[in-house]
């Protein structure tokens, strides 16, 4: 890093130390959940999404929740939802299995819990290939934001990382 930034190694180490301190301070300030707690919230969220009950989903969302999606690469612009009811409707529709979605995805995915860029996430996987992901921001035991990616080009690095590790058991095995 020092060579890339054209600074001394000790200056580079100081930058890393300061960045880690700022990130840790921000996580403490915003009340970010530890990975185990975040996983529990995400698993509850998935169960609620699979149940099809909007009120159960809304109860797991913060009042200022926001969801962004690339529309699996089919939308010309990012899709954005800004209220708990909008987000719940979007999630219910997205997690409801249909023959058309299975054809579009290339099969029936399994869903796995993961950490993506330090955030709790769910990966949709078909034949050892990530076909979509939803990353979550969890705050105070609720979902504060979701970011969905399904465009193949945007999943290249995630697919590379997926192939290099042994996956845990899926959170949802049949869809």
N, C-alpha and C positions, 0 to 999 in steps of 0.2 A: 504494500500500500504506500509506503514511504516513497518508493521510486515513482509510482504512478502520480502521486501528488507533488513530487519534487520537493519533499521535506525530509527532515531527519527521521530516523526510526523512533527516537524518543518522542518527537513531536507527534508522529503518527499514533504511538501508543497513548499519548495524552488525549488526542482526539477521540480515540475509541473509548477511553475511560469516561470522558465527559459525555459522550453520546449514550453510553450504557446508563450512566447516572440519570441523565434527563429522561430516558425511556422508563427507567424504574420509578422515578418521581411521578411521571405522567400516569403510569399504571396505578400507582397508589392513590393519586388524586382522583382518577376516574372510577376507582373501585373495580378495576378489571378482575375478573374471576381467575382463580388458579385453574390449571388445565383440567383437573378432576371435576371441579365444580362446573366449569364450562361444558365439559363432556356431558354431564348429567342434564344440563339445561338443553343442550342440542338433542340429546336422546328423547327428552320429554317433548321437545318441539317436533321431532320426526314422528313420534307416536301420535301427537295431535294432528299433524298434517295428514297422516295415513288414516286417521279416524274420520276425516271429512267434517269435523265439527268446528265451525268458525269461532264460536265463543271460547272454545278450549285454546285455540291458537291465539286469539286476541289477548287472553289472560297471560300469555307468555311473552308478550311484546311490550316494550316501553311505550309511553304515550308519544314520544318523538321518533319512533322507529322509522327507518328508511330502507328501502330495498332497491338495488340496481341490478339490471340483468342485460347481457348482450343479446338476449333472445335466441340463444344457441347459434348465433351467427346469422340468423334469418332476418333480424330487424335491421333497418338502415341506421338507426340511432339507438342509444342506450334506453332501455325501458326503466322508468323510475316510478316508485310507489311511495307515498308519504304519510299515509295514515294507517293505524293498526288494521282497520277493516280492509283497506286496499291490499295491504301486505298479506293478510290472512287469505283473501280471495286468490291472490296471485300464487301463494304457496300451495293452497289446496288444489288449484288447477295444475300446477307444475308437478306435484307429487302424485296426482291421480293417474294410475297406469291405464293406457289405452293402446289398442293395436296400432294406431297411427303413430304414437310416440315410440313404440317398440320398433316399428319399421324405420322411422327417422333416425333413431339411435343405433340401429343395426343389431337389435336383440333386446333381451331383458336384463337390465343392469342389476348388479348388487351395489349396495351403498355402504361405504366404509367411513369411519371416523378418522380424521387426520388433523394435523396442524399444518396450515399453509401460510407461509410468511408469519409464523407465530400466532396465527388466529385459528380457533377451532373451525373445522370445516367438515363437510361431507363430500365424498368423492363418489360419483357414479361410474362404475367400472364394468366393461363388457370385454370378455376375452383378454384379460390382462392389459386393457387399454382404458385410460380415463377418458370418458366421453362428456363429463360435466363436473362442475364443482360449485358448491355454495359455501362461502366463507362467512362466518358469523362474528359479530362483536357482541360480547355478553357483558352486561352491566347490571349490577345489583340483582343478580339472579334472573334476569330477563334478557331477551334478544333485543339489542338496540339497532343493529343493522345487519343486512344480508347483502352479499355480492355474488351474483350468479354468473358463471362463465360456462359457455357451451361451444363457443367457436373453436374449431379444431386448431387453428393457428395459434390461438392464445393458450392452448393446453400443452404445447410441445414440451416445455421445461418440466411441467408437472408429470407428464407421461414418462419422461426420462427418470425422474426421481422415483416414480412408482415402480418401474422395472428394477430398480436397484435395492429394493427392500422386500422383506417378507411381510405380507399384509396380515393384519389382525382379522379375526372373524368379522363378517359383515354385520352392520347394525340392522340392515334390512337385506335378507337373503333372496327373497322372491318379490318381484314387482310385476 
